């Protein structure tokens, strides 16, 4: 029984990396530039501002380097910064966990 559990846990690690990689690729092959989407509200955005945003989010690096940084940060628990909520993604998830657990508990009744 324990051997089965350990084997399943070890099988899940490459699967998580595969899912993260597929997610990364899908986001990067999607049409449109994420920086232009971010600054579309500011019609008067200068090229210097756009370049700073691109550098801040690491979009000026090659795709392989971006993937490596993404996987390394995810392994460390650094899920990034939410532009929508203007806060850390981990903090946003943490704030909503109690309500999520309550919903799960009530739905299993």
N, C-alpha and C positions, 0 to 999 in steps of 0.2 A: 504494500500500500504506500509506504513512504517513498519507495523508489519511483513509483508512478507519479506521485505528487512532485518530487524533485525534478523528474524528467519533464513534466508538463511546464513547470516554472522555467526550466532552462530553454524549452522550446518557445516560450512566449517572448523572450528577450529579442531574438532576431526578427520575430514577427512585428514587434513594436517598432524596431528600426525600419523595417520594410514599409510599414504603414506611414511612419513619419516622412520617409523619403518620397513615397507616392504623393502624400499631401503637399510636400514642398514642390515637387515637380508640377503638380496640377496648378498650384498657385502661380508658378512662374511661366507656364505656357498659356495661361489665360490672357485673352487680349486686353490691351490697355497697360498703361504705366501706373504703378501704385502711387508714385510721387505726384503725377499730374492729377490723379483722383484726389489726393490729399490736399493739394493746393488749388483745386478748381474753385473753391469759394473765394479765394483771394485772387481776383482777376489781375491785380497789379503786382504779382509775385515776380521778383527779379530772378535772373539766372543764378545769381550768387545764393539766394535763399533756397532755390531748388537744389543746387549742388550741396548746400549744407544739410538739407533734409536727406538727400541721397547718401551722404557720408554718415550721418547720424544713424541711419538704419542699416548701414553696411551694403547698400545696393550698388556702390561703386566698385565692389570687389567682384572677381570672377565667380561664376555660378558654383563651381566646386568648393571654393572657399566659403561661400555663403551657406552651402549645405553643411559643411563641417562645423561652422560656427553655430548654425541652427541646432544640429544634433548635440553638440557639446553643451550648449546652453540649456537644452531640454533635459539632458542627463543631470545637470546641476540644479534643476528646478526653476531656472530662470525662463519663464514663458514670455517675457517681454513686457511691453507697455501698451495699454489700451488707449488708442487715440479717442475712442468714443467716450469712455468713462474718465479719461485723464488720470489714470491710476495704474498700478501694477496689475497684471492679469491674475497673479496668484492672490492678491488682496481682493480683487473683484470676485473670484471664485470662492474664496473663503467667506466673504460676506453673505454669499447666497447658499452656502452649504446647509445651514440649519433648516432653512425653508425647504430645500430640496429633500433632505432626509425626512422631514415631516410629511411631505407629499408622498414619498416612497412608502413610509410607514402606513399612512392612511389608505393608500391605494392597495396595499396587500391585505387589508382587513376584509 
